[in-house]
């Protein structure tokens, strides 16, 4: 059976243009070695017909059964990536192919690289399909709701091994460093043997484009700096973001904020996130327009969105960069006690932005989402962070993806929502204590529900409302008058 599976994987790799016919003997022998096999049958083997991820999983199952590897997470991940690395060209060849495709069109280049990243199983499509995803209608348009089930749970043996291992290695320095390309992996550090990046020169520096192994939206990509340095939002950031949209006008690109609480999960390596997807915030209309006195060529507006968003549009990148930098500098030092916004506590800064750039209808656009990470005794997690009453749904940082209208919710919600659904149907009398008030409120509002599909639809709608509340909590200038005071400060 293992030979049929291997031949099936070779056949699918040929179909996907991962390898050419002249590569088959070489690749077969490389994989045989990884599986602890020393020979191959002389008779013709009928290839198993399945997807690349499924065939790969079957080979890993064989390796576990034959004790080639232990049945623990890291060993399986390392072998899986190492097998697929046999099918993936070297970085120089990938970069050459990307640049050749780019000469045809930017779309051809990203189509090639995205297809490669999926076919090589670097993008974990089998796991991603486990996510629960749907759209929820809200006053701000259709939000995307995702319960993240793609990252597998670690087994007890894996956890024990990680705990016992001395963390003495510092290579690669972090998960985003370019040195991850081709890295085999180790206990507690992910396998990246089948990982490839392409070089994107931007504003005099080398940056590297890769796709996220657990994509949350179409062509979810990461642009990372060559240098391992802290995240920083400044004029250079705006230049890079807008330059990228000029190179890849079919992609948006944005950055997490550069301060704790309002920033993303990795602030130790300068990086951006991009992709070919239209988020609800992109579709959002203007709440009102305003003038920037120093930039008559720029159309400025406040976006109708639960967070505080300034949108700038212009034909020229240079003018947008200057305007965005001016807004950032004013915001960094801006305080409005009536809106609970304080720029500093002592020497500790609180104000920054989450920027998002795109090219649309012949114009360059940049959205600046105003952020503040100040905490108080009443709100120890952050004044402009999900408040305690919505922590039963979401208490993690509100990063770039959530800012734009895609909720990435914790996996625990799958079972917890199923329990609430049974409660609404009258089949259960208890739910988790932290959901109890919400569940009882829904029962009082809607009464007993008879059909499971009705209960599921109701919970999806109400989850959308909760996500809007999460974003509203993170909005810093909640009243139009507060926004106008800030605009006045911009025009002084």
C-alpha positions, 0 to 999 in steps of 0.5 A, a space after each residue: 500500500 505504501 508504494 501505491 501511495 507514493 506513486 499517487 503522490 508522484 502522479 499528483 505532483 506531476 499534475 500540479 507541475 511541482 516536478 517534471 517526468 525526469 525528476 520522478 526516479 530522483 524524488 521517489 528515491 529521496 522519499 523512500 529514504 525518508 520512509 526507511 525503505 531501501 527498494 521499490 517493486 519491479 512490477 508496475 504499481 498502480 498509483 493511489 488516486 487522492 489529493 496531495 494532503 491525503 496521500 501525504 497523511 497516509 505516508 505519515 501514518 505508514 511511518 508511524 505504524 512502522 516506527 520510522 517516527 514516533 506518533 507525536 506532533 513534531 516528528 510527524 510535521 518534520 517528516 511531512 515537510 521533509 517529504 514535500 521538500 523533495 517535490 519543491 524546487 530550490 529557492 533560486 528556481 522559485 524566484 526565477 519562475 516568480 519573476 518570469 511570471 511577473 513579467 507577464 502580469 503581477 496576477 500570474 506571479 502570485 497565482 503561481 506562487 500561491 498554487 505552489 504553496 498549496 500544492 507543496 502542502 506548506 499551506 495546510 488546506 486539509 486543516 484549514 477546511 476544518 475551520 467554521 466560517 460564515 458571513 454575518 449581516 451587520 449594520 456595517 455590512 457583511 462581517 466574516 466570522 471564523 472559528 479557528 480549528 486549523 491549528 492542531 492540538 498538541 498531544 501530552 507527549 509533545 508538550 512533555 518533550 517541549 517542557 523538558 527541552 532546554 531552549 538554548 537554540 536561537 536559530 532562526 531568531 523568530 518564526 518570520 525570519 527568512 532563515 526559516 526557508 527550508 529549515 527542517 524543524 525541531 522539538 517545539 519549533 515548526 518544520 519549514 523544509 517545504 517553505 519558500 519565499 520570494 524576494 520583493 525589493 521595496 524602497 531600497 531594502 529586500 523584503 520577502 513574500 510568503 503565504 501563511 500556512 493557515 490562511 484566513 482569507 484568499 491568498 493570505 500572505 506575509 511580507 517580512 523584512 530581511 532584518 530581524 527588527 521590531 515592528 515600527 509604524 512610521 513614514 517608511 511603513 507608508 512608503 512600503 505599503 503603497 509601493 507594494 500596491 503599485 507592484 501588486 495592485 490586485 492585493 491589499 496590504 496592511 500592518 498590525 499596530 506597533 504597540 502591545 495590546 493593540 498590536 498583533 501576535 509577533 511584534 519582534 519582526 517587522 512584517 505586513 500582511 497582504 492578500 487578494 480579498 475584499 473585507 467588509 471595511 474595504 466596502 464600507 462607505 464614508 461616514 463623512 468627508 473632510 479637508 486636509 488643508 495642507 493636502 488639497 489633492 487628497 480626498 479624506 474621510 472618516 469611514 462608517 466603521 465600528 473602529 476609528 478609520 481615516 481614509 485617504 485617496 490620491 493619484 500620487 503616492 508621495 502626497 499620501 505618504 506625507 499626509 499619512 505621516 503627518 496624521 500619525 505624528 499628530 496622533 502620537 501626541 494627541 490627547 482628548 480626556 473627554 474621549 479617554 484618549 491620553 497619548 502618554 502615561 509618563 514616558 510610555 506612549 499609547 497612540 499608534 495606527 493600524 495602516 491598510 493600503 490598496 489601489 482602487 479605481 486608479 487611485 491609491 488609498 490608505 486607511 489609518 485606524 487610530 489605536 490606543 493601548 492605555 489600561 485602567 483598573 476598570 479595563 486592565 486589558 485595555 480601554 480600547 480593547 474588548 471589554 470584559 462582558 464580551 471576553 466569553 467570545 473574544 478577549 485576544 488582541 484585535 489585530 489587522 485581520 479583525 480590524 478589517 472585519 474578519 473575526 478569528 475566534 478561539 476553537 473552544 467556541 465550537 463545543 461551547 456554541 453547540 452547548 448553547 444551541 442545545 440550551 436554546 432547543 430545550 435539550 440542555 439545562 446548563 451551559 458554561 458559566 461564562 456564557 450563561 448570561 448571554 444564553 439566558 438573554 437569548 432564550 428570553 428574547 427568542 423563546 424556545 426554538 424547535 429546529 436545530 438549523 434555526 438555533 444555529 442560524 440565530 447563534 451565527 447572527 448573534 455572534 456577528 453582533 458580538 463581533 461588532 461589539 468587540 470592534 466598537 470597544 476597540 474604537 477610540 473616537 466613538 463620537 463624531 464630535 471627538 473625531 472632528 476635534 482631532 481633525 481640527 488638530 490636524 489642520 492647525 
